[in-house]
Amino acid sequence: MAHTTFNPKTHEGRNLKRFREMMTVKQNALAFELGEDWNQQKISLFEQKEKIDSDSLE
């Protein structure tokens, strides 16, 4: 049985940015792929958040 714990020092937005950068994807390109409700500024704001709600991540 897997046991997962939340690390309160995890900055989810920073992790999102690192993952995007590992994939060599620019914020504009990610926003374009996510659809018309997204733009570069919205991606930037997400990457600044310490905690991102699961609905937004889906």
C-alpha positions in Angstrom: 0.0 0.0 0.0 1.5 3.3 -1.1 1.6 6.1 1.5 1.9 9.6 0.3 2.4 12.7 2.4 2.1 16.3 1.5 5.3 18.3 2.1 4.1 21.8 3.3 7.3 23.4 1.7 6.4 22.2 -1.8 5.9 25.1 -4.1 3.6 23.6 -6.7 3.8 26.5 -9.1 7.6 26.3 -9.1 7.4 22.5 -9.8 5.0 23.2 -12.7 7.5 25.7 -14.1 10.4 23.2 -13.8 8.4 20.5 -15.5 7.4 22.9 -18.4 11.1 24.0 -18.7 12.2 20.3 -18.8 9.9 19.8 -21.7 11.4 23.0 -23.3 7.9 24.5 -23.7 7.4 28.3 -23.6 4.5 29.7 -21.6 2.9 31.0 -24.8 3.1 27.6 -26.4 1.6 25.9 -23.3 -1.2 28.4 -23.2 -2.0 27.8 -26.9 -2.1 24.0 -26.3 -4.4 24.4 -23.3 -7.0 26.3 -25.4 -8.6 29.7 -25.8 -9.2 30.2 -22.0 -5.5 30.3 -21.4 -2.8 32.9 -22.1 0.9 33.5 -21.2 -0.1 35.7 -18.3 -2.4 33.0 -16.7 0.4 30.4 -17.0 2.8 32.9 -15.3 0.4 33.4 -12.5 -0.1 29.7 -12.0 3.7 29.2 -11.8 3.8 31.8 -9.0 1.3 30.1 -6.8 2.5 28.0 -3.9 -0.6 25.8 -3.9 -2.6 25.0 -7.0 -6.1 23.5 -6.6 -6.6 20.1 -8.2 -9.5 21.3 -10.4 -7.2 23.8 -12.1 -4.5 21.2 -12.7 -7.0 18.9 -14.4 
